[in-house]
Amino acid sequence: MMLIPTHHFRDIERKPEYLQPEKCIPPPHSRPAGTMWFIRDGCGIACAIVTWFLVLYAEFVVLFVMLIPSRDYVYSVINGLVFNLLAFLALASHCRAMLTDPGAVPKGNATKEFIESLQLKPGQVVYKCPKCCSIKPDRAHHCSVCKRCIRKMDHHCPWVNNCVGENNQKYFVLFTMYIALISLHALIMVGFHFLHCFEEDWTKCSSFSPPTTVILLILLCFEGLLFLIFTSVMFGTQVHSICTDETGIEQLKKEERRWAKKTKWMNMKAVFGHPFSLGWASPFATPDQGKADPYQYVV
């Protein structure tokens, strides 16, 4: 564990009694290694369910309203494969973002025994989170929903029912990217389908009645436009945050930069893994963060 000079941290309390280790009791049952991470938040669970429902609705309209009734076999097969692949990657990224520990600090570790194990030198101090009773690493923030301190916490996203932090930011970026892509793809197909139906008989361009077809397509168009704008903005802000190595919370609080400045390419590799590969676009490839910033306590 590396110790960092005191001037590198914010809100430092120099009084030893501030830590009050006698008030910190370790949690009765620590989470076993390999246990699935899941936040039991009603709002987040509802938002995650809505996310899956909207993607599956888009799947239904694209397949059963536009592609399967189409008489152009090549057009249907190519667009069906592309859309389903992007939708699968979007949902896989959503699952990884939701079920991956974002970088939670061990809860209740601000005990007397743990503080003594740090072997602090005279004049060195640590910062304790009063909410979860843990010794905070640098750039960690407390999440009131997860009830934990999260390393490099960017924000808590109810759509993935999890914090976006050090360990799952890659999956969140992929989720926003793939949702934006399927939204754009769906909008393009809706446009072509409307043109086709205007030129042909409406009763022949879909297996549903014309009024039902129009309603389904308009709802998909509204959904696609809304999520294309939303996820494109989120994707852009996340990429900018990664390149500047400054989380959303740090930007919002305008915190003073205390960490070493790196190139944009190094910051991207710290999130997506070393070296650059097709694994960057895969939610199944766990990024190798061996060269990323080590877990450090500020003292």
N, C-alpha and C positions, 0 to 999 in steps of 0.2 A: 504494500500500500504506500503510495507516494504522498508525502506531506507538502503542502503548498504554502508559501508565505501568506500572512494574514491580510496583507493589503490587496490580495486578489479576490476578496469576497465582499459581499454586501451584508448589511444587517448583522455585523459581528457583535456578539455580546461578550465582553471581556471578563465578566464576573464569573468565577468558577461555579458559584452556587446557582447560576441561571439554569444549568443543565438539569439539576435536580434528578440525578439518576435513580434515587430511591423511589421516585414516583413512577418510574417506567418498569412495567412488568412485561416480560416477553409473552407473546401470544401463546395460549395453551397448546395449540396445534399448528405447527408450521406446515406450509404447503409442500408436500413431497415433490422432489424433482421429477419433471416430466408430466405433472398434473396439468390438465387443460385449464387455461386462463379464461374466465368468463365472469362478466360483471352482471350482477343481479339487480338491474335497474329497470323498472317497469316502462319508463318512457323510452329508454334505449332499445329494449327488446321489441316494443311496438314499432319503433322506427325501422329496426332491422327487418321485421316481418313485412312492413310496407315496402321496403326496398326490394325484397325478393318477389313480392306480389307484382310490383310494377314491371320488373324485368320479365317475369313469366307472362304477364299480360301482353307485353310487347312481342314475346315469342309466339303467343297464340295468334295475334293479329297478323304478324309477318308470315307465319306458316299457313294458317287456315283461311285467311282472307285474301292474301296477296300471292303467295308462291305456289301452294298446292293447286289452286284452281287455274293457274296460268298454263297456257298451251305451249309456252316457250320453255322446253325442258332444260336447255342449257342455262338459260337465265335463272330458272328456279333453283337448279342444283348449285350453281356457283354462289348466288346470293344466300341461299340457305346454309351452305357450309361456312361462309364467311361470317354471317350473322350469328350462327350458333356457336362458332369458335370464340368470337368476341364476347358473347353473353356468358359462355362457360368460364372464360378467363376473368370476367368481371365478378361473377359470383364466387369463384375460387379466391380472388383477391380480397373480396369482402369477408369471406370466412377467415382468411389468414390475418387480416387486420383486426377482426373482432376477437379471435381466439388466441392471439399471440400476446404474451406479456410485453407491454410497451416499454418496460424498464423500471419496474417497481422497486423501490428501496425496501429492504427488509423492515417489516413493521415491528416497532417496539424494541429496536436494537440499542437505544440510548440507555443501556443499563450500566451500572457501575463496573461490572466485569468487562464489558465491551470497551468502555471508555479507557479503562486501565490497559487493555490490550493494544490500544493505539500508541502507547508509550510516548505521550506528548511531552515535548520539551518545555521548559519554563517560558511563559509568555505566549505559548501557542494555545489557540482556542478552537472549538468546533461549534457548529450551529445545529441546534436541535429543533426539529419541527414539533411545535406544541400540540398539533392535532393528531399526528399518528405516532408520536414519541419515537422518532427515528433520527439518527445522525444523517444530515443531508449531504450528499455529494454536491460538487459544484454544478450549477445550471439545472438543478432539480427543483421542481415546484409541486406543491400539494394540490391534488385534485379532490374536490369535495364530493364528486360522484363516485369515483373509484375508492375514495377514502385512503389513498396512499400517496406518497411522494413519488413522482415519476421523473426519471432522468431525461433531460432534454425534451420536456413536455412542450408540444406545440399548441395543442388545444384538445378539449374533449369533444368528440364527435358523436352525437346520438345516432347518426345513421349507421355507424359501425359499432355502436354500443361499447365504445372503448376510448381511451386516450390515444392520441397520436404522439408517440415518443420515440426514443432511441432505437427500439427493437422492431417496431412495426411501421415506421414511416414509409418504407419502400412499398409495402402492401397497400397502404392507403393511397399513395401516388398512383400505383397501378390501377386501383379500383376507380379512381376519378378518371383516369385516362381511358379505360375500357368502357366505362359508362358513357363518356363523351363520344367515343367512336361508334358505339351501337346506336346512340341517339341520332348522330349524324347519318348513319347508314339507313336507319328507319325512316328518317325524314326524306332522304333521297328516293327510297323505294315508294313511299306514299305519294310523292310528286309524280313519279312515273306511272303509278297505278291510276291516279286520278286522270292523267292524260290518256291512258289506255282506255279507261272506262268512258270518257267523254267521246272518244272516237268510235268505240264499239257499243254494243248493247249492254246496258248495266246488268241485265239478268245473266249475261254470259261471263262477266269478269269476276264473279265471286259466287261461292256456293251459298251465300246468305242473300236475303232480300236486299234490294237497293237502299231502303232507309236504314236498315241495320248496318249494312256495309259502310255507309256514309258516317254514321255515328261512331262506329268502331275506328274508322280511319281518322276522324277529327279528334277523338280522344287520344289516339296514339300520336298524332301530330302535335297536340298540345303538350303531352307528356314529353315527347322527344325534344321539343323546343325548350321547354322549361329546364330539363336536366342537361341539355347540351350547354346552355348558358351557365348554369350553376356549377357543373363539374369542370367546365373549361376554366372558369375563374379560379376554382379551388386548385386545379392542376397547376395553373400558372403561379399562384401564390406559393404553393408547396415547392415547386422547382426554384423559385426565387429565394425562398427561405433556405433551401438546401445550399444553393450556390453562394449565398452570403453568410452561411453558417450562423444564422440567427433565427431562433424559433419565433412563432407568432406571439407568445407571451413576452419574450424579450423585446420584440419590436413594440408591442403595445405599452409595456412599462418603460420603454426607452432606457433599458438597463445599460450601464457602462460595460463596454467590451473588456473582458478580463482574460480571454483565452487567445491562444496563438492564432494568427491569421493564416489561412491556407488558400491555395488556388481553388478555383471553382471546380476543376476536374478532380482534385483530391477530395473536396467535399462531396461530390457526387459518388465517388468510389467508397467513401466512408459510409454512405447510406445504402447503396445498391450492391456493394461488394467489390472485391479485388480478384482478378483484373476485370476489364470490360469484356462482356460476353453476352450471348443471347439470354443468359440467365437473368440479366437485368429486367427483361420483359416477362419473366416467368414468376408467378406467385408461388410456385413449388420449389424454387431455388432460394435457400436461406442464405442471405448475404454473409460473406466472410468479412467480419469486422476486426480481423486481427490487427490491422494497422490503424484502427480508429482510436479516438481518445480513450485511454484506460479509465476504469472506474476509480475516481479519486475523491477523497474527502478533503474538504478545504479546512485547513486548520491554521 
